[in-house]
Amino acid sequence: MQVPSHVEYERAASLEHALSLLSRPETRVLAGGHSLIPMMKLRLAQPELLVDINGLAELAFITLDRGQLRIGALARHADLLESKVAGECFPIFHDAERVVADPIVRLWGTVGGSLCQADPSEDLSAAFAAARATAVIRGRDGDREVAVRDFHRGPYETVIGRGELLAEIRVPVRPGTGSAYEKVSRRVGDWSIAAAGAVLTIKGQTISEAGLGLTAVGAEHFVAAEAEDYLRGRPADEDAFTRAAEIAAEHCHPAADQRGPEDFKRHLVAELTTRALRRAAERAT
Ligand SMILES: Cc1cc2nc3c(=O)[nH]c(=O)nc-3n(C[C@H](O)[C@H](O)[C@H](O)COP(=O)(O)OP(=O)(O)OC[C@H]3O[C@@H](n4cnc5c(N)ncnc54)[C@H](O)[C@@H]3O)c2cc1C
């Protein structure tokens, strides 16, 4: 099936307008459309109304504000990749954006659309989970904040309700923090076979906080929680990184598919987690 079913279209003139349209049933936000339109063509999504938010410039920003990196939901992948402040605070986002799709998709696809699509292979979901980011969800009664680690209910499902949209993502900036993202795909611009993101805060030689995100390998909420627990309080050295990576590989749930068998994906998780931790530690110091 290559033709979407009948759908109404409204271009939101303001945030208020968007939120009032979104309170109607069977309504979807249209951001970059790179995931939603193909899903509509395949009739995997059949909204009755599309609310186009591309005119809402107030949702397209990237800024450092009182110790937090704030990224508007309508910031494009290319904006995040080009953002100096994002790259300085969190190189993990530049690492990840460099390997998200191709330049054409990155010019139009949005950060908010990536998170809201809730595809288990979405690179930014794991990167934001590793960075312990917070999603700001806006409704007509105001904002509510949800940890990105609690944002996805499961594949293709988020906690956003009727009459709400994702407005921005906030990431706390901590001194002594380094981050990195490592991905293996079958060819340039493809989705991950597996990927790992690491965010380490190091005091002296000791890891005081660790965030580990995994992409496309069935990690609950995109997080390697057991490996994070292992790392906290340990010296930031090769032994700790290798063992944490083994733990991450043991606790994820990759599925065998056209991208490879389960044991190959676990092997990638171990290797990519070690590399991401090593690079994050180098950057922290
Ligand atoms: C060829 C191709 C290759 C790709 N490769 C990769 C890859 O390697 N890695 C990767 O991570 N991604 C990849 N992507 C995904 C892409 O990068 C986009 O992130 C993704 O398409 C979603 O962004 P979008 O703005 O296009 O969202 P849309 O398609 O507009 O929306 C996606 C979903 O999110 C909802 N939504 C969007 N914005 C909001 C909001 N602010 N509030 C509430 N709901 C919202 C929509 O209603 C819809 O349900 C690829 C896409 C394509 C087409």
The ligand as an SDF file (V2000), in Angstrom:
LIG
                    3D

 53 58  0  0  0  0  0  0  0  0999 V2000
   15.7400    6.8640    5.2170 C   0  0  0  0  0  0  0  0  0  0  0  0
   15.7020    7.1430    6.6890 C   0  0  0  0  0  0  0  0  0  0  0  0
   16.7530    6.7280    7.4710 C   0  0  0  0  0  0  0  0  0  0  0  0
   16.7500    6.9760    8.8380 C   0  0  0  0  0  0  0  0  0  0  0  0
   17.8070    6.5490    9.5930 N   0  0  0  0  0  0  0  0  0  0  0  0
   17.8400    6.8230   10.9080 C   0  0  0  0  0  0  0  0  0  0  0  0
   18.9350    6.4150   11.7110 C   0  0  0  0  0  0  0  0  0  0  0  0
   19.9170    5.8360   11.2500 O   0  0  0  0  0  0  0  0  0  0  0  0
   18.8870    6.7000   13.0350 N   0  0  0  0  0  0  0  0  0  0  0  0
   17.8370    7.3630   13.5990 C   0  0  0  0  0  0  0  0  0  0  0  0
   17.8520    7.5910   14.8050 O   0  0  0  0  0  0  0  0  0  0  0  0
   16.7970    7.7890   12.8620 N   0  0  0  0  0  0  0  0  0  0  0  0
   16.7680    7.5270   11.5370 C   0  0  0  0  0  0  0  0  0  0  0  0
   15.7020    7.9430   10.8010 N   0  0  0  0  0  0  0  0  0  0  0  0
   14.5990    8.6730   11.4770 C   0  0  0  0  0  0  0  0  0  0  0  0
   14.7080   10.1890   11.2930 C   0  0  0  0  0  0  0  0  0  0  0  0
   15.9490   10.6120   11.6650 O   0  0  0  0  0  0  0  0  0  0  0  0
   13.7020   11.0500   12.1240 C   0  0  0  0  0  0  0  0  0  0  0  0
   14.1900   11.1730   13.4040 O   0  0  0  0  0  0  0  0  0  0  0  0
   12.4150   10.4660   12.2650 C   0  0  0  0  0  0  0  0  0  0  0  0
   11.9240   10.2940   10.9580 O   0  0  0  0  0  0  0  0  0  0  0  0
   11.3920   11.2970   13.0850 C   0  0  0  0  0  0  0  0  0  0  0  0
   11.5090   12.7100   12.9560 O   0  0  0  0  0  0  0  0  0  0  0  0
   10.4540   13.5800   12.1390 P   0  0  0  0  0  0  0  0  0  0  0  0
   10.6460   15.0000   12.5460 O   0  0  0  0  0  0  0  0  0  0  0  0
   10.5270   13.2510   10.7200 O   0  0  0  0  0  0  0  0  0  0  0  0
    9.0570   13.0940   12.7830 O   0  0  0  0  0  0  0  0  0  0  0  0
    7.6420   12.7920   12.1120 P   0  0  0  0  0  0  0  0  0  0  0  0
    7.7520   11.7380   11.0900 O   0  0  0  0  0  0  0  0  0  0  0  0
    6.9830   14.0680   11.7120 O   0  0  0  0  0  0  0  0  0  0  0  0
    6.8810   12.2390   13.4130 O   0  0  0  0  0  0  0  0  0  0  0  0
    7.2050   10.9940   13.9820 C   0  0  0  0  0  0  0  0  0  0  0  0
    6.2030   10.7180   15.1180 C   0  0  0  0  0  0  0  0  0  0  0  0
    6.4190   11.6220   16.1940 O   0  0  0  0  0  0  0  0  0  0  0  0
    5.2550   12.4370   16.4370 C   0  0  0  0  0  0  0  0  0  0  0  0
    5.7540   13.7740   16.7530 N   0  0  0  0  0  0  0  0  0  0  0  0
    6.6660   14.4890   16.0640 C   0  0  0  0  0  0  0  0  0  0  0  0
    6.9960   15.6100   16.7260 N   0  0  0  0  0  0  0  0  0  0  0  0
    6.2340   15.6170   17.8520 C   0  0  0  0  0  0  0  0  0  0  0  0
    6.1120   16.5280   18.9460 C   0  0  0  0  0  0  0  0  0  0  0  0
    6.8480   17.6480   19.0320 N   0  0  0  0  0  0  0  0  0  0  0  0
    5.2390   16.2110   19.9340 N   0  0  0  0  0  0  0  0  0  0  0  0
    4.4850   15.0710   19.8730 C   0  0  0  0  0  0  0  0  0  0  0  0
    4.5860   14.1760   18.8590 N   0  0  0  0  0  0  0  0  0  0  0  0
    5.4370   14.4580   17.8580 C   0  0  0  0  0  0  0  0  0  0  0  0
    4.4330   12.3510   15.1580 C   0  0  0  0  0  0  0  0  0  0  0  0
    3.0610   12.5580   15.4070 O   0  0  0  0  0  0  0  0  0  0  0  0
    4.7320   10.9140   14.7190 C   0  0  0  0  0  0  0  0  0  0  0  0
    3.9400   10.0230   15.4390 O   0  0  0  0  0  0  0  0  0  0  0  0
   15.6680    7.6820    9.4330 C   0  0  0  0  0  0  0  0  0  0  0  0
   14.6080    8.1200    8.6310 C   0  0  0  0  0  0  0  0  0  0  0  0
   14.6200    7.8540    7.2800 C   0  0  0  0  0  0  0  0  0  0  0  0
   13.4730    8.3480    6.4460 C   0  0  0  0  0  0  0  0  0  0  0  0
  1  2  1  0
  2  3  1  0
  2 52  2  0
  3  4  2  0
  4  5  1  0
  4 50  1  0
  5  6  2  0
  6  7  1  0
  6 13  1  0
  7  8  2  0
  7  9  1  0
  9 10  1  0
 10 11  2  0
 10 12  1  0
 12 13  2  0
 13 14  1  0
 14 15  1  0
 14 50  1  0
 15 16  1  0
 16 17  1  0
 16 18  1  0
 18 19  1  0
 18 20  1  0
 20 21  1  0
 20 22  1  0
 22 23  1  0
 23 24  1  0
 24 25  2  0
 24 26  1  0
 24 27  1  0
 27 28  1  0
 28 29  2  0
 28 30  1  0
 28 31  1  0
 31 32  1  0
 32 33  1  0
 33 34  1  0
 33 48  1  0
 34 35  1  0
 35 36  1  0
 35 46  1  0
 36 37  1  0
 36 45  1  0
 37 38  2  0
 38 39  1  0
 39 40  1  0
 39 45  2  0
 40 41  1  0
 40 42  2  0
 42 43  1  0
 43 44  2  0
 44 45  1  0
 46 47  1  0
 46 48  1  0
 48 49  1  0
 50 51  2  0
 51 52  1  0
 52 53  1  0
M  END
$$$$
